[in-house]
């Protein structure tokens, strides 16, 4: 449903344009809005396709990169078997990227 709403929104932006911020003293009339909007965008605007659309695609690329990396790159292995709560001789060690804070805290024995 989200993708459908985004698609409808983009279709409306392409067909009707983007509304401007309200400015005190400027009256917007429904009858002349489209004509005034097209004149303003020709004089002072940025085209949605390809200029603004390129920015949208690059932001989607940047926001989806962590997901693709998590899915494609090999992750850390998971423990095998059932956990045994009677084993108390375990020495907890952090992953390698937190090892520096573990070592600096004085928690390392030996």
MDAnalysis code that builds the backbone (N, CA, C; Angstrom):
import MDAnalysis as mda
import numpy as np

u = mda.Universe.empty(330, n_residues=110, atom_resindex=np.repeat(np.arange(110), 3), trajectory=True)
u.add_TopologyAttr("name", ["N", "CA", "C"] * 110)
u.add_TopologyAttr("resid", np.arange(1, 111))
u.add_TopologyAttr("resname", ["UNK", "UNK", "UNK", "UNK", "UNK", "UNK", "UNK", "UNK", "UNK", "UNK", "UNK", "UNK", "UNK", "UNK", "UNK", "UNK", "UNK", "UNK", "UNK", "UNK", "UNK", "UNK", "UNK", "UNK", "UNK", "UNK", "UNK", "UNK", "UNK", "UNK", "UNK", "UNK", "UNK", "UNK", "UNK", "UNK", "UNK", "UNK", "UNK", "UNK", "UNK", "UNK", "UNK", "UNK", "UNK", "UNK", "UNK", "UNK", "UNK", "UNK", "UNK", "UNK", "UNK", "UNK", "UNK", "UNK", "UNK", "UNK", "UNK", "UNK", "UNK", "UNK", "UNK", "UNK", "UNK", "UNK", "UNK", "UNK", "UNK", "UNK", "UNK", "UNK", "UNK", "UNK", "UNK", "UNK", "UNK", "UNK", "UNK", "UNK", "UNK", "UNK", "UNK", "UNK", "UNK", "UNK", "UNK", "UNK", "UNK", "UNK", "UNK", "UNK", "UNK", "UNK", "UNK", "UNK", "UNK", "UNK", "UNK", "UNK", "UNK", "UNK", "UNK", "UNK", "UNK", "UNK", "UNK", "UNK", "UNK", "UNK"])
u.atoms.positions = np.array([
    [0.819, -1.185, 0.000],
    [0.000, 0.000, 0.000],
    [0.866, 1.254, 0.000],
    [1.992, 1.179, 0.726],
    [2.877, 2.335, 0.782],
    [3.405, 2.682, -0.605],
    [3.822, 1.674, -1.358],
    [4.329, 1.924, -2.708],
    [3.224, 2.473, -3.613],
    [1.991, 2.025, -3.413],
    [0.871, 2.541, -4.202],
    [0.641, 4.020, -3.893],
    [0.695, 4.387, -2.618],
    [0.509, 5.786, -2.248],
    [1.651, 6.659, -2.765],
    [2.871, 6.157, -2.715],
    [4.009, 6.906, -3.255],
    [3.840, 7.086, -4.760],
    [3.393, 6.043, -5.454],
    [3.170, 6.139, -6.887],
    [2.087, 7.146, -7.232],
    [0.993, 7.136, -6.475],
    [-0.083, 8.101, -6.708],
    [0.418, 9.521, -6.439],
    [1.206, 9.674, -5.379],
    [1.757, 10.988, -5.051],
    [2.660, 11.501, -6.180],
    [3.540, 10.653, -6.688],
    [4.426, 11.070, -7.776],
    [3.639, 11.379, -9.045],
    [2.601, 10.620, -9.308],
    [1.755, 10.903, -10.467],
    [1.083, 12.267, -10.332],
    [0.595, 12.583, -9.140],
    [-0.029, 13.883, -8.926],
    [0.988, 15.018, -9.022],
    [2.213, 14.790, -8.547],
    [3.248, 15.817, -8.673],
    [3.555, 16.064, -10.147],
    [3.645, 14.993, -10.929],
    [3.922, 15.165, -12.355],
    [2.768, 15.856, -13.077],
    [1.563, 15.538, -12.694],
    [0.397, 16.075, -13.398],
    [0.032, 17.486, -12.942],
    [0.055, 17.730, -11.632],
    [-0.422, 19.000, -11.087],
    [0.688, 19.940, -10.644],
    [1.871, 19.403, -10.411],
    [2.959, 20.243, -9.931],
    [3.010, 20.257, -8.409],
    [3.940, 21.054, -7.893],
    [4.151, 21.149, -6.452],
    [3.593, 22.480, -5.986],
    [2.827, 22.464, -4.910],
    [2.280, 23.700, -4.373],
    [3.391, 24.549, -3.785],
    [3.204, 25.836, -3.873],
    [4.155, 26.764, -3.281],
    [3.768, 27.029, -1.834],
    [4.727, 27.593, -1.088],
    [4.427, 27.997, 0.272],
    [3.446, 29.155, 0.230],
    [2.525, 29.206, 1.174],
    [1.606, 30.343, 1.209],
    [2.365, 31.628, 1.539],
    [2.059, 32.669, 0.816],
    [2.687, 33.965, 1.030],
    [1.584, 34.957, 1.372],
    [1.753, 35.715, 2.445],
    [0.720, 36.699, 2.793],
    [0.528, 37.708, 1.672],
    [-0.699, 37.969, 1.330],
    [-1.014, 38.944, 0.307],
    [-1.168, 38.360, -1.086],
    [-0.769, 37.127, -1.318],
    [-0.911, 36.514, -2.636],
    [-2.106, 35.568, -2.603],
    [-3.081, 35.876, -3.407],
    [-4.291, 35.072, -3.466],
    [-4.122, 34.035, -4.578],
    [-4.420, 32.793, -4.267],
    [-4.330, 31.718, -5.250],
    [-5.736, 31.410, -5.741],
    [-5.932, 31.540, -7.040],
    [-7.242, 31.256, -7.629],
    [-7.170, 29.933, -8.368],
    [-8.156, 29.112, -8.159],
    [-8.189, 27.785, -8.761],
    [-8.177, 27.846, -10.288],
    [-8.836, 28.819, -10.852],
    [-8.961, 28.901, -12.306],
    [-7.626, 29.226, -12.984],
    [-6.814, 30.047, -12.351],
    [-5.564, 30.497, -12.984],
    [-4.328, 29.839, -12.394],
    [-4.504, 28.924, -11.425],
    [-3.347, 28.348, -10.735],
    [-2.424, 27.594, -11.693],
    [-2.967, 26.705, -12.514],
    [-2.126, 25.890, -13.393],
    [-1.336, 26.752, -14.380],
    [-1.983, 27.755, -14.947],
    [-1.296, 28.636, -15.897],
    [-0.170, 29.387, -15.203],
    [-0.450, 29.947, -14.026],
    [0.573, 30.686, -13.277],
    [1.704, 29.762, -12.823],
    [1.337, 28.544, -12.415],
    [2.354, 27.587, -11.961],
    [3.303, 27.223, -13.101],
    [2.765, 26.944, -14.281],
    [3.615, 26.567, -15.413],
    [4.495, 27.730, -15.865],
    [3.957, 28.949, -15.818],
    [4.783, 30.111, -16.144],
    [5.915, 30.282, -15.139],
    [5.605, 30.112, -13.865],
    [6.621, 30.256, -12.823],
    [7.688, 29.175, -12.925],
    [7.298, 27.934, -13.203],
    [8.296, 26.866, -13.303],
    [9.163, 27.026, -14.541],
    [8.617, 27.549, -15.623],
    [9.430, 27.781, -16.815],
    [10.463, 28.871, -16.555],
    [10.087, 29.863, -15.751],
    [10.980, 30.981, -15.490],
    [11.982, 30.672, -14.380],
    [11.534, 29.995, -13.317],
    [12.354, 29.913, -12.111],
    [12.443, 28.508, -11.523],
    [11.941, 27.490, -12.178],
    [11.822, 26.188, -11.541],
    [12.868, 25.175, -11.958],
    [12.853, 24.064, -11.264],
    [13.691, 22.911, -11.560],
    [12.763, 21.807, -12.034],
    [13.106, 21.167, -13.134],
    [12.254, 20.104, -13.666],
    [12.268, 18.906, -12.720],
    [11.106, 18.283, -12.587],
    [11.027, 17.099, -11.719],
    [11.797, 15.942, -12.330],
    [11.584, 15.714, -13.624],
    [12.338, 14.678, -14.326],
    [13.257, 15.388, -15.292],
    [14.527, 15.236, -15.238],
    [15.363, 14.296, -14.510],
    [15.982, 14.870, -13.241],
    [15.897, 16.198, -13.000],
    [16.679, 16.811, -11.925],
    [16.262, 16.348, -10.531],
    [15.021, 16.582, -10.149],
    [14.570, 16.208, -8.814],
    [14.458, 14.689, -8.677],
    [14.086, 14.013, -9.754],
    [13.945, 12.557, -9.711],
    [15.299, 11.890, -9.461],
    [16.364, 12.467, -9.995],
    [17.713, 11.936, -9.776],
    [18.077, 12.022, -8.291],
    [17.681, 13.119, -7.649],
    [17.958, 13.254, -6.219],
    [17.178, 12.226, -5.405],
    [15.947, 11.953, -5.807],
    [15.145, 10.950, -5.104],
    [15.793, 9.573, -5.242],
    [16.236, 9.227, -6.438],
    [16.870, 7.924, -6.644],
    [18.168, 7.801, -5.866],
    [18.945, 8.867, -5.794],
    [20.196, 8.782, -5.039],
    [19.927, 8.640, -3.546],
    [18.881, 9.289, -3.030],
    [18.568, 9.122, -1.615],
    [18.046, 7.719, -1.332],
    [17.280, 7.149, -2.263],
    [16.842, 5.759, -2.086],
    [18.036, 4.810, -2.119],
    [18.992, 5.092, -2.981],
    [20.191, 4.272, -3.068],
    [20.964, 4.318, -1.754],
    [21.127, 5.508, -1.192],
    [21.867, 5.636, 0.063],
    [21.126, 5.004, 1.235],
    [19.809, 5.121, 1.252],
    [19.066, 4.561, 2.375],
    [18.902, 3.053, 2.272],
    [18.984, 2.485, 1.070],
    [18.829, 1.037, 0.934],
    [20.165, 0.299, 0.949],
    [21.273, 1.012, 0.896],
    [22.585, 0.360, 0.893],
    [22.835, -0.497, 2.129],
    [22.524, -0.032, 3.343],
    [22.748, -0.910, 4.506],
    [21.942, -2.207, 4.431],
    [20.730, -2.136, 3.911],
    [19.922, -3.342, 3.810],
    [20.562, -4.331, 2.837],
    [20.998, -3.840, 1.673],
    [21.641, -4.725, 0.706],
    [22.930, -5.316, 1.264],
    [23.709, -4.515, 1.978],
    [24.942, -5.030, 2.577],
    [24.630, -6.115, 3.609],
    [23.594, -5.900, 4.401],
    [23.235, -6.891, 5.415],
    [22.755, -8.186, 4.779],
    [22.084, -8.097, 3.634],
    [21.565, -9.290, 2.982],
    [22.625, -10.032, 2.170],
    [23.561, -9.308, 1.561],
    [24.494, -9.932, 0.630],
    [25.825, -10.331, 1.261],
    [26.316, -9.543, 2.202],
    [27.619, -9.845, 2.792],
    [27.459, -10.890, 3.890],
    [28.456, -11.755, 4.046],
    [28.339, -12.779, 5.092],
    [28.355, -12.134, 6.470],
    [27.495, -12.613, 7.327],
    [27.396, -12.067, 8.674],
    [28.161, -12.911, 9.666],
    [27.979, -12.614, 10.917],
    [28.642, -13.335, 11.980],
    [27.928, -14.667, 12.193],
    [28.685, -15.675, 12.550],
    [28.084, -16.987, 12.748],
    [27.254, -16.999, 14.030],
    [26.237, -17.831, 14.040],
    [25.370, -17.953, 15.204],
    [25.782, -19.187, 15.994],
    [25.532, -19.210, 17.304],
    [25.898, -20.373, 18.111],
    [25.099, -21.606, 17.695],
    [25.709, -22.740, 17.824],
    [25.057, -24.004, 17.481],
    [24.632, -24.724, 18.761],
    [23.567, -25.476, 18.669],
    [23.112, -26.277, 19.805],
    [22.302, -25.468, 20.797],
    [21.859, -26.181, 21.840],
    [21.055, -25.545, 22.881],
    [21.961, -24.866, 23.894],
    [21.558, -23.711, 24.414],
    [22.356, -23.065, 25.448],
    [22.295, -23.844, 26.760],
    [23.413, -23.894, 27.478],
    [23.488, -24.616, 28.742],
    [23.725, -23.613, 29.867],
    [22.720, -23.347, 30.702],
    [22.887, -22.335, 31.749],
    [23.784, -22.779, 32.893],
    [24.166, -24.052, 32.922],
    [25.026, -24.516, 34.012],
    [26.499, -24.199, 33.772],
    [26.852, -23.807, 32.573],
    [28.242, -23.458, 32.288],
    [28.479, -22.033, 32.775],
    [29.301, -21.897, 33.807],
    [29.564, -20.579, 34.367],
    [31.015, -20.162, 34.172],
    [31.824, -20.955, 33.486],
    [33.220, -20.628, 33.282],
    [33.442, -19.776, 32.025],
    [32.399, -19.303, 31.422],
    [32.540, -18.526, 30.200],
    [33.164, -17.166, 30.500],
    [34.070, -16.754, 29.640],
    [34.674, -15.431, 29.749],
    [34.083, -14.582, 28.625],
    [33.266, -13.612, 28.968],
    [32.638, -12.821, 27.919],
    [33.658, -11.946, 27.191],
    [33.613, -11.960, 25.884],
    [34.493, -11.138, 25.054],
    [33.629, -10.435, 24.014],
    [33.860, -9.162, 23.788],
    [33.073, -8.453, 22.780],
    [33.559, -8.773, 21.376],
    [32.799, -8.356, 20.400],
    [33.238, -8.479, 19.020],
    [34.458, -7.592, 18.797],
    [35.153, -7.843, 17.680],
    [36.426, -7.164, 17.460],
    [36.298, -5.647, 17.386],
    [35.162, -5.133, 16.923],
    [35.047, -3.684, 16.787],
    [34.758, -2.996, 18.114],
    [34.412, -3.750, 19.179],
    [34.269, -3.183, 20.516],
    [35.416, -3.591, 21.432],
    [36.385, -4.286, 20.904],
    [37.487, -4.787, 21.722],
    [38.307, -3.659, 22.319],
    [38.463, -2.541, 21.614],
    [39.246, -1.435, 22.119],
    [38.653, -0.875, 23.416],
    [37.325, -0.770, 23.518],
    [36.722, -0.236, 24.728],
    [36.771, -1.275, 25.845],
    [36.722, -2.540, 25.495],
    [36.806, -3.616, 26.482],
    [38.203, -3.637, 27.092],
    [39.226, -3.474, 26.269],
    [40.605, -3.501, 26.757],
    [40.924, -2.266, 27.585],
    [40.402, -1.114, 27.203],
    [40.704, 0.128, 27.907],
    [39.988, 0.234, 29.244],
    [38.941, -0.546, 29.442],
    [38.174, -0.432, 30.684],
    [38.800, -1.205, 31.827],
    [39.821, -1.983, 31.576],
    [40.465, -2.764, 32.625],
    [39.750, -4.049, 32.943],
    [38.835, -4.472, 32.099],
    [38.052, -5.669, 32.351],
    [38.754, -6.919, 31.868],
    [39.874, -6.771, 31.167],
    [40.572, -7.937, 30.644],
    [41.420, -8.554, 31.754],
    [41.209, -9.804, 31.978],
    [41.987, -10.504, 33.013],
    [43.182, -11.187, 32.365],
    [44.322, -11.036, 32.963],
    [45.470, -11.790, 32.521],
    [46.237, -11.094, 31.503],
])
